[in-house]
């Protein structure tokens, strides 16, 4: 029942078929059933539940919104999706966390953002790799070390301006598996 409530289901009725079998009737949007609902139902019921459905018609009372994913402040249309306004933040956060794991580290920090109605609702960062520029400095003056680190910082700033981020193909599959 919790699964159905999470999927925006409305309870209709309960029938006791036998002493050990119960039939629950719910109304829910087809869009919630399409992505991983059957797998989640089997998981929650430990394999005992079954599913039968029929399409009753169309209703237009959902409050939907488009969630855009920005990679380095540039929209990536292939990763954008439509979500229910109440669940947009949670789905965007989950997607960005998966993307952070999938996108390889660059020599500069990569910013991943989810935008909804012109507002940033979630943000993740892929941390930059760091080359050891102090490897050649053995002891000596601290100002030399500081100069090398400042030079590295400037180089990373320049790279961030012109650097492009390659999004791996696995990242696009995560959009299709949002519900899990």
N, C-alpha and C positions, 0 to 999 in steps of 0.2 A: 504494500500500500504506500510506503514511503517513496518507492521508486516512481510510482504513478503520480504522486503529488509533486515530486521534483520535475516530472515531465509535463506539468501543467494539465494533469488529468482531472476530470470531474467525476465524482462517484455517482453511480446510478442505482445499482441494487446488488444484493447478495442472495444467492440461492444455495441451499444445502442439498446437494444431489444425493449423497450417501452420508454415512457417519464419518467418513474420512475424506470426502471430496466436497469442495466448495467452488461455486462459480461466481466470480466477481465481474460485474459489468461496469465499465468506465467509459467516459467519452474523453478523447484527447486529440490534439492536433496530429495530423499525419506526419508533419515535419519532425516531430519528436520521436516518432516510431522508426523513421528511416535510418537514423544513425545509431547503431549499436544497441537498440532497445531490446531486441530478442536475446542477445548475448548477456546483457545486464539482468534480464528477467531470469534466465537460466542460472546465472551466478547467484542471485539473491535467493532463489528458491531451491538451490542445490540440485537443480536439474529436474525437479518435480513439476514445475509449472508448464503449461502449454498456452498457446496464443491462437486466437481466432479473431479476425477483425472484418468489419465491413465499413465502407465509406458512406457516411450519412449525408454529406453535402459540404458546402463551403460556408465559412463564417469569416468575417473580416474584422474581428474585434481585437486582434493581437497588436501590440505596440512594438513594432520592429524598428531596428536601426542598423545602419551600415557601420561596421567596424573596419577601419583601414589600418593596415600594418605599415609602419614607416621604418625603413632601414637606412640609417644615416640621414634622417630627415627627408628621404625621398619615398613616395608611396610605392609599394609593391602590390600591384593589383591582383596578382595571382594568390596572394596570402590574405586578401580582404575577404570578409564574410558578413552575412546578415545574421543578426541575433535578436532575441527578445530583449527589450531595453533593460529589464530587471536582471538578466543574466549576462549582459554584455561584459561587465567588468570581470566576472569570474572566468568566463571563456577566454577573454583577451589575456588575462594574467596567466592562465594555464598554457595558452599557445606561445606566449613570449618566453615562458620558462623552458618549454621544449625547444624553441628556436635557439635560445642561448646555448643549449647543450649541443645542437646540431651544427651551428655556424662555426667554422674553424677560427681559431684566434689569429688575428692579424698583427702587424707591427704597430697598429694604432687601435685605440679603443673604438668599438662599434656600438652604436646606440640603436636599440630596438624600441619602438614606441607603438602603442595602440591608440588610435584617434577615433573619437565618436562625436559627431555633431560639432566638429571644430575644436574639441577639447581633448587633451591628452589624458587618457584614463589609466594607462599602465605603462611602465617603462622598465626595461632591463638593459644591462650592459654586458657586452662580451669584452672581458679585460684584455689588454694588449700584451703581446709578448715583450719581453724586455731583454735586449742584448746587453751583455756584460761589458760596458765600455770602460770599466775600471780595471779590467784584467791586466792591462799593461802597466798600471800605476802601482809601484811597490813602494809603500811608505811615502815619505816626502811631504811636500806642501799640500795642505787641504784645499787651497784655492785652485790647484790644477784639477783635482777631482770634481770640485763644484763647477768648474768651467766645462768639463766634459759632460756632466749631467745636464747642465743648462743647454748645451749644444744638442744633446739627444732630445731634450724636451722640445726645442724649436723644430727639429727635424720631424718629430711626431706630429706637431701642430700642422706643419706644411703637408705631411702625408695625409692627414685627416681631411684636409681641404680638397686634395686631388685624388685620394685613394678611392677605389671602387671595391665593393664587397660582393663576392660571389656567393649566392645563396645555393646550397647544395640541393639536388633534386629530392632528397628525403624530406626536406623541410616542407615541400609542397604537399606531401602525403599527410603531414601532421594536421593540416587544415581539414582533410577529409575524416580524420579520426579524432575530431574535437571532443566527442562525448565521453571518451574513456577516461 
